[in-house]
């Protein structure tokens, strides 16, 4: 964030730090152990109107900057990765709507409802049969009938699907549309039929509660964003996702490092003046963390600059490659830092019942490479590198 912090940003971050320390941290172990939704933290975020922080003041929101939202993801992530990821995913959906309203009266009114009722919005973008390519859909909107359309989509994962108040879903524009001719539609909970597919007992990010569903809905045509999803993805969903996710992963890695540092400091107090091999490993680990921190910070700065001054640049191949590479780099670096922290702490970092435990951090960070699989991103980048004029 810039040196001059707007009052809305300052107030938001003060509130988020309190929620992170007093609520998210207090429930993080139980959320992880029982793979349950972080209800207490989300309730606290609702109570403080944080779910509408990114919505402009003209629509009743707090008008916080994107930099502040990213910082909020970091603060929450240092205490509970699942809480931070739920908050980040919600804000991604809010960004998609606020940045691509196209003066839609329906979506403007819906965002006012988000402010008034602090509604939690989820996304349904992954789909069986697309090979993990978010830019293609099998599900399609039906032909309009009496001003309404319908769809059915088989999604392998829907994060916090049982707890969301609404869903933004990618579908083909119509029955005859090509797989890449997609639109983004908003459906309220009472317009949805969500048939669960399987259970949720993963290794990490257990509190995001992300099983699969067969999702179907019938909605008025006004609930379709008019901007093509290909543009929304390039200008907002993809870069915003990768930036906010990377702030969560950085936060998890940072807390793992902090625990390793606390372990080394405690060891130094017990043996004053004696050389500590763990301290050298900690120094080496700080270099790894610093690289991750610099990459995440630079990407945030570049996105904000492009959004304010060169929005069309976000659709250029070089920019797409840049934010794809942010995701790959951050998702690979964060687990390395967490594993390094475990190496510094040894058995007390490996155990789940010590102040220096980093097992949850390592498991949560391991999910990063699967959130839009790195292999899929490398495949996309390989094609772009062959045709991009500059990178």
N, C-alpha and C positions, 0 to 999 in steps of 0.2 A: 504494500500500500504506500501511497505517497506520504510525504512528510506532513502535509496539511490534511488532516482527517476531518471529514464532514461530521456534523453532530449526529446524523442518523447512523453513520458507520460506527462512530465511537460508542453510541448507546447500544447498538446491536452487539458489538463485540464484548462489551462489558457484561451484557446479559448472557451471551453465549458462554463466556468463560465461567460464569457462575453456574449455569446449567450443567456444563461439562464437569466441573469439579464436584458439585453437590448432588447431582442426580445421575448423570451418565456413568460417572466413575463408580458410584455406589452400587449400581446394578449391572455393571459390565460382566462380572464373573458369572452371575446367575443367568444373564441373557445368553452368554456363550454356553454355559453348561447345559442349559435346557433348550437351546435352539429356539428361544422365544423372542417375540417382537419386543423392542425396547420401549414399552408403552409409557413408562414413567417419564422418560426423557422426551418423547414425542408430545406427551401431554403438557410438559413444561414449556416446550417450544411453542405449542399452540397458545398457552396462556399468555406468553410474552409476545404474541403476534409475529413470531419469527418465520412462520411458514409463508407470510406475505411480504417479507422484507424486500424482495427484489421487485415487487410490483410498484410501478411508478406512483407518485403521490397523486397524479391526476386521476387515478383509478382507486384512490383510497389507501394505497400501500405505503410502506415506509420509505420507498425510493432509495434503498441502500445501493451502493455501487457493487459492481461485480467483484471487484477486489475484496470488498468486505465479506461477500458471500464465500469466496474462496478461503479467506482467513477464518471464517466461522467453521467451514468444513475441517480445517486444520485443527482448530481448538477442540472441536468435538472428537476428532479422530485420535487425539492424544489420550483420550480417556475411554472411548468405546468406539471401535471401528464400525460396528454395525449401525449405531446411532448416526454417526457421521455419514455413512453411505446412504442411509435412508434419506437424511436431510439433503445430501448432494443430489440424489436421483430426483427428489421432488423439485428442487430448484432448477434442474435441467428442464423439466417439463414446463415450469413457469417461464423460463427463458425462451423456450420455443414459442410459447403463446405471446408473450409481451413483445418479442422482436419480430413477430410475423402476424400481427393483428390485421393489417390491411384495412383498418377502420371498420372491422366487423362489429356491429352492435351486439351480436350475441356473445362473442368472446369477451368484449369489453365488460358486459354485464356479468359474465361468469367470473372474471377476475375480481370484480367487486364482491361477488359472493365468496370467493376464496378469502378475501380480506375479512369480510364480516364473520364468516363461519370457520376460518382457518382450516380449510379443506386440504387433505393430503392427496396429492396426485401421483399416480404411478404410470409406468409405460408398458406397452405390450409391443415390442419391436422384434424380438427373436421369434422364429417360426420353424416348425418342422418342415423339411423339404427344400430349404433355401441354402443349405450348406453353411449356415452361419453368416450369410451375406445380408446385412441389414438393409442394403440398397435394393433388395428384391423381395417381393411378396408372392405368396400363393393365394392367400385370402383376398377376396375382392368385394367391393361394395356392389350390392344389387342395383338393378336399374331403379331409378326413383319411382315411387308410387305414392300418390297423395302426399307429396312433399317429404317422404321418408325413405331411408335406405336401411339396409341391414347387412351384416357380415357375420362370418364365423371363422375363427382363427385358432389353430392348434399351436400353442406356445409352450416350448420346453421349460421356460422359466418366466415367472412374473414376480418381481420383488415386491414384498409386502402386499401381495394381491388380496389377502383376506382383510387387510386393514385400510386400504385406500378408499377414498371417497369418490374418485373418478379416475379415468384411464385415458391416456393418449395412445392410440393404436395406429400402426402403419398397415395400410391395405392398398391393393390395386384400385385405381380410380373407378373402374367398372368391370363388368364380367369379361369384356373383350380387350381390356388393357394389357399391355406387356408387363412382365414381372417388375420392371424398373419404373413403370409409370405409377408412382405411389402418391397417396395423400395421407395426411395425418388427421385423425378424427378424435373428438373428445366425447366420451360417454360417461354419464353419471352412474354411480353404483346401482341405482334403482332401474337403470336401463339395461344393465348387464346380466347375463347368465354366465356364471363362472363354475365350470365343472372341473374339480381338481383331478390332476393326473399324477399319481405317485405321492411320495412323502418328501420331507425335507430333513435330512440328517447328514449335513455335509461336514467336511473337515474344518473349514473356517467360514467367517462371515455368517455365522449361524443365525444371528438375530435378524438378518434381512428377510428370512422366511420366504424363500423364492422357489416353491415347487412349480410344476407345470399346470397348465389349465387349457381346456377348450373354452375359449371366450367367444361369446356371441352377443349381439345387441341389435336393436332397431332404434334409429335416431333420426331426428329431423335433419334435413340437408344443411341447415344453418350451422350444425356442429362439425362441419368439415372446414379445416383451414384451407383457404384458396391458394396459398403459395404451394407450389409443388414440393413434395418432400425432399427431392434431390437438392433443392436450394436450401430448405430448412436444415437438412443434414450438414451441408457444407458450411453454411454461415453460422449455425448455432449448435445443433445437437451434437455433432461430432467433436468440434473443438471445446465446447463447454463441458461435455462429458469427460474428455480426456484431461482437461485442466482441473475440474473439481475432483475427479477420481484421484488424480496424482497428488492433490493436496491431502486427501485422506490417507493415501499410502505413505506420503512423506511424514504425516503425523504419527502413524503407527511406527514407522522406522525411528522417528525422533524419540518417542517414548521408550522404545527398546534401547536406544543409545543412552538415554537418561538413566535407565535402570542399571545398565552396565557401568555407567560412570559412578552411580551411587554405590555399587558393589565395590569398585576399585577404591573409592574414597574411604569406605568402611574398612577395607583391608589395610589401607595405609595408616589408619588410626590405630589399628591393632598392632601393627609392626612399624612404628615410626623410624625413619632413616634407612630401612631395608629396601633393596631394589625390588620392584614389582614387575614381573614380566607381563602381567595383565594390563598394566598401565601403558606399555608399549603397544599392545594389541588394541587398546582403546584409542590411542592416537591414530593408528592406522585406520581404525573404523571411522573416526571423525572425518578423515579424508574422503571416504566413501559417501558418508552422509552429506558432506559439503557439496560434492558433485551433484547429488540428487537434488539438494536444496537449490543450487544455482540453476539447474535445468528447469525445475518447476517454476521458479521465480521469473526467469526470462520468458518462458512460454506465456505466462499470465500477462506480462508487460506487452509482449508482441500482439496478443489477442486484443487487449484493451485498446492499443493504438490502432490496430486495423479496424476495430469496430467503430471507433470514433472518427477516423479519418479516411479509411480506404476499405469500406466494407466489402466491395467487390473482390478485393484481394483474397478474401477468405475462400473463394471458390476456385482460386488458381491452384494448379497442380503443386507448385512449390510449397504453398501454404498447407495444402492437404497433407503432403509428405511430412511437413514440419510437425504437425500436431499428431499425426500417426506415429511418428518417431518418438514424440514425448511419451505417448502411452506405452510403447514398447520399452523405452529406456527406464521409465519410472516403475513399471510393473516388474522389471527384472532386477533393478537396483534395490528396491525396498526389501524384498526377501533376503538379499545378500547382507544388508545391514542388520536385519533381525537375526539372521543366522550367526553373523559376526558377534552380535551382542550376547548370544547364547554361548559362543565360544569363550568370550571374556568372563562370563559369570560361572561357567562350568555347571556342575550339578544343581546349584541353587537357581540357575536360570532355566534349567530343564524341568525342574519340579514345578508343580502348579500351585503350591501353597507357601511360597516365599515372596517377600517384597521385591525380589529381583527376577521373578518369573517372566519369561518372554515367550512361552509356548503359544499363548493366544495370539500374540503379535505375529509370530512366524506363520501360524496357520492362516490368520486373516490375510496376511500379505501374499500368501501363495495363491489366493483367489484372483489376484490382479491379472495374471497372464491369461486367465480364462474369460474375463469380462470383455467380450469381443476378442476372440482367441488371437494371440499374437501371430500364430501361423496364418490366419486369415488376413491380418493386416499386412504381413510380409508379402503375401500373394498379391494384394492390391498394390502395395508399394513397388513390387517388381514390375508390374505392368506400367505404372506411372513413370518409373525411371526410364523406361524405353522410349517414351514419347514426350516427356517434359523438356522444354527448352532450357530451363535452368532449375536448380534445386538449392 
